[in-house]
Amino acid sequence: MINYNTVQEIIDAGITNMECLRNNSSQDDGTDTILGADWLTYNGNVCANIYVSGNSWVGLGTSTEHLKVNRRDTKMWYLYREEGTLYGQFNFIKMRWGGYSYYNQTSDSYKLTYDVVLFSNGVIMLHMIDIPTSSNDGAYSLTSDAVYNYTVSLEQPDVTFYATDKGYNAINEVAVIDKLFDIKYLIKDYDTSEKFVTYTKVDSLWLNASNMTKDTGQAVAYTFPLVPGMKYTFECITIGNRLRTGTTATDPVTLQAGQSARLIRSFGVIDNPVLPQKIEFTANANEKYFVAHMSADGISPEVSIRSRSEYALYTVNMEGALTMLDTLEVSPQVFMDHGTDGLPPSESIKTLKNFSVLCWQDSEKQPSLRAEISATPPAQTVITDFISLEDETILGVESVTVTDTGAPLYALSFDNKATWEAWTGMSWATLDSETAGMSKGALQSIAIDQWAEKVDMLELTGFHMKLILHAGDSLESVVVDFVN
């Protein structure tokens, strides 16, 4: 079930998310029955089914000519259905009728195609896609407590029926449906691995214990923006003749010559420092930038800056890409400022390994979130117990017979699993990869002499076998025949 953020998105999606119920198969005077919904009502009755006629009418809950769209002797060739949600707040059923306005014609001038969208708030919308120029003389109406006639044209292909206390208002427009309440989504990523921070060099910037000042000298400083709640490690790799660091609310890059800005927090003022030098801190809410004055003589020392947090917050930009927020605060204002209106697309978040989708809304109604995930596991390895050759009646290995499906791989170890080998068809080869192996055919082709080469040369008392299973693979049995 797809959620849409606007009615126009429902229209623009076309048949992309629709199920095809009739595909280039004619329906002349008969009626197709499609699934309704328990939330869909018409004239006070639940519409468990919807009836779609080859003569271009739709019955809601009963096989009655409720909605007529050029109702005459037409013929339907295509029928589609989709069920989804709007804003995550309204259910809808969308159906597409495709055919011709005259039963024995298939030329373009007779082509008739339209979508009907039924919303859970009682709104009914008709969107015309192909309006015939021939045999377009049928009835266009909605029948409820009264008959509501309407018109459509190339200039006005949409008509929406709004339910009122007295019936319906028919207006030539795409349905206007307001949200019941605001609902926003963010992504919380729990990947707490340490990350390197990108920093900016700032020339002619000096620091003391309480201020930073821009002038025209040779000073070199570095700065980077802070995320409140994030833990940072600033470490010198090489060092100059200064190490004066602190946090500020002013972007150091924006300072002009002669301007100064106050430091919120100072981590030390050191002249002629020596290695090692490391500063670790957690950014507070009012601290926007970290700045470090490194040298007074134009030298640009190297530094390493890393960050770590318990989580990071992401939103999705207009291109559908993840964008990390510059805050860790989970608050209504952050949701309103940065959250997406609809659920984040799976293509955006499937790159994350440990995440949550956060939902906020200004309503007491409990939101409903559902995700469908298809996952392909990595190759699975199974190692057998020790296959013993110690019985005095066993003289060697005659053959191995495998019953499997798919394309499992097999490997053999003759040194208690220290190394794994495969038969290449010409010789034994040691495998470098944990998931490498030989095919069933190669395993079954190993002859008595080739087994004996290993058993006799190494004076083996037995061996291990490894099976590597991929998606769709299965193993029923491995039978080892001994020479007795």
Secondary structure, DSSP 4 states (H G I P E B T S, - for coil): -EEESSHHHHHHTTTTTPEEEEEEEEESS-EEEEE--TT-EETTEE-SEEEEETTSEEEESSSS--EEEEESS-EEEEEEEEEEEETTTEEEEEEEEEEESSTT--SGGGEEEEEEEEETTS-EEEEEEE--SSS--SEEEEESSSEEE----SS--EEEEEEETTEEEEESSS-----SS-EEEEEEE-----EEPP-EEEETEEE-SSEEEE-SSS-EEEEEE--TT-EEEEEESS--SEEEEEEESS-GGGPPTT-EEEEEEEEEEEES--S--EEEEE--TT--EEEEEEESSS----EEEEEE-S-EEEEE-TTS-EEE-S-----HHHHHHH-BSSPPPHHHHTT-SSEEEEEEESSSSPP---------PPPEEEEPPPEE--STT--EEEEEEEEEES--EEEEESSTTSS-EEE-SSSEEE--STT--B-HHHHHT--HHHHHHHHHHHT-SEEEEEEEE-TT-EEEEEEEEEE-
